[in-house]
Amino acid sequence: MALFLNASLSSTSKTHHRLSFSTTSTTPPPFLRTNPKQTQQPPPKLTLSFVESVSSATLVALLSASLFFVHPALAFKGGGPYGQGVTRGQDLSGKDFSGKTLIKQDFKTSILRQANFKGAKLLGASFFDADLTGADLSDADLRSADFSLANVTKVNLSNANLEGALVTGNTSFKGSIITGADFTDVPLREDQRVYLCTIADGVNSTTGNATRDTLLCN
């Protein structure tokens, strides 16, 4: 639609001036336009859609659950408060731990064949379901250690202190050397106790207890 604008200007003089504007554009002239600053719309606010909310909640739930259901092999960072190397579920055959302080060290399910623990401090250490075949535990401090389900065959336990150690399940000491070992308060199965009494001798140099006495042999 064409817009025609006629404006007449007059002055005190007799001269008349006629000012005419004409345009075929629908755009209003500059003096009729509104201030852009007054009509500027505020930036749209960001809102979180329902789908995004659900996705975020799901992600948080998965991250939280991962803290509780991490695979044990990944969650395990150290072997214990004194020995920081990873010793759980490892093949440590022939490794030398002699004389080391490994209190409450975790050796669960590890293979420890012919490993050397001579004189090591292993109070409260866990050998749960570990294979200690042929290992040297002589002179070791094994008080309250856990040997549940462990294979302790042909192990050198000479002068070792096993006071209060946990021995249950299929723990076997067949072929082990127990001269001077202290088995005070070790809950042995009757068949294991009878077997150990047939090979028991010596006195523990640390506790002064005779091996046969600690095994309640007749």
Residue pairs with C-beta under 8 A, 6 or more apart in sequence:
1 26
2 22
2 23
2 24
3 22
3 23
3 25
3 26
4 21
4 22
5 20
5 21
5 22
5 29
6 18
6 19
6 20
6 21
7 19
7 20
7 21
8 16
8 17
8 18
8 19
9 17
9 18
9 19
10 16
10 17
11 17
21 29
23 29
48 56
72 89
73 89
76 86
76 88
76 89
76 106
77 86
78 84
78 85
78 86
79 85
79 86
79 87
79 88
79 102
79 105
79 106
79 107
80 87
80 102
80 103
80 104
80 105
80 106
80 125
81 103
81 104
82 101
82 102
82 103
82 104
82 105
83 100
83 101
83 102
83 105
87 105
87 106
87 107
87 110
88 106
88 107
88 108
88 109
88 110
89 108
89 109
89 110
90 110
90 111
91 110
91 111
92 107
92 110
92 111
92 112
92 115
93 111
93 112
93 113
93 114
93 115
94 113
94 114
94 115
94 116
95 112
95 115
95 116
96 115
96 116
97 115
97 116
97 117
97 120
98 116
98 117
98 118
98 119
98 120
98 136
99 118
99 119
99 120
100 120
100 121
101 120
101 121
102 120
102 121
102 122
102 125
103 121
103 122
103 123
103 124
103 125
104 123
104 124
104 125
104 126
105 122
105 125
105 126
106 125
106 126
107 125
107 126
107 127
107 130
108 126
108 127
108 128
108 129
108 130
109 128
109 129
109 130
110 127
110 130
110 131
111 130
111 131
112 127
112 130
112 131
112 132
112 135
113 131
113 132
113 133
113 134
113 135
114 133
114 134
114 135
114 136
115 132
115 135
115 136
116 135
116 136
117 135
117 136
117 137
117 140
118 136
118 137
118 138
118 139
118 140
119 138
119 139
119 140
120 137
120 140
120 141
121 140
121 141
122 137
122 140
122 141
122 142
122 145
123 141
123 142
123 143
123 144
123 145
124 143
124 144
124 145
124 146
125 142
125 145
125 146
126 145
126 146
127 145
127 146
127 147
127 150
127 152
128 146
128 147
128 148
128 149
128 150
129 148
129 149
129 150
130 150
130 151
131 150
131 151
132 150
132 151
132 152
132 153
132 155
133 151
133 153
133 154
133 155
134 154
134 155
135 155
135 156
136 155
136 156
137 155
137 156
137 157
137 160
138 156
138 157
138 158
138 159
138 160
138 177
139 158
139 159
139 160
140 157
140 160
140 161
141 160
141 161
142 160
142 161
142 162
142 165
143 161
143 162
143 163
143 164
143 165
144 163
144 164
144 165
144 166
145 162
145 165
145 166
146 165
146 166
147 165
147 166
147 167
147 171
148 166
148 167
148 168
148 169
148 171
149 168
149 169
149 170
149 171
150 171
151 171
151 172
152 171
152 172
152 173
152 176
153 172
153 173
153 174
153 175
153 176
154 174
154 175
154 176
155 173
155 176
155 177
156 176
156 177
157 173
157 176
157 177
157 178
157 181
158 177
158 178
158 179
158 180
158 181
158 202
159 179
159 180
159 181
159 202
159 204
159 205
159 206
160 180
160 181
160 182
161 181
161 182
161 204
161 206
161 207
162 181
162 182
162 183
162 184
162 186
163 182
163 183
163 184
163 185
163 186
163 207
164 184
164 185
164 186
165 183
165 186
166 186
166 187
167 186
167 187
167 188
167 189
167 192
168 187
168 189
171 189
171 192
172 192
173 192
173 195
173 196
174 195
178 196
178 199
178 200
178 211
179 201
179 202
179 211
180 201
180 202
180 203
180 204
180 205
180 211
181 200
181 202
181 204
181 211
181 214
182 204
182 206
182 207
182 209
182 211
182 214
183 196
183 211
183 214
183 215
184 207
184 209
184 214
186 214
188 196
188 215
193 215
193 216
193 217
196 215
197 212
197 215
197 217
197 218
200 211
200 212
200 215
200 217
201 211
201 212
202 210
202 211
203 209
203 210
203 211
204 210
204 211
204 214
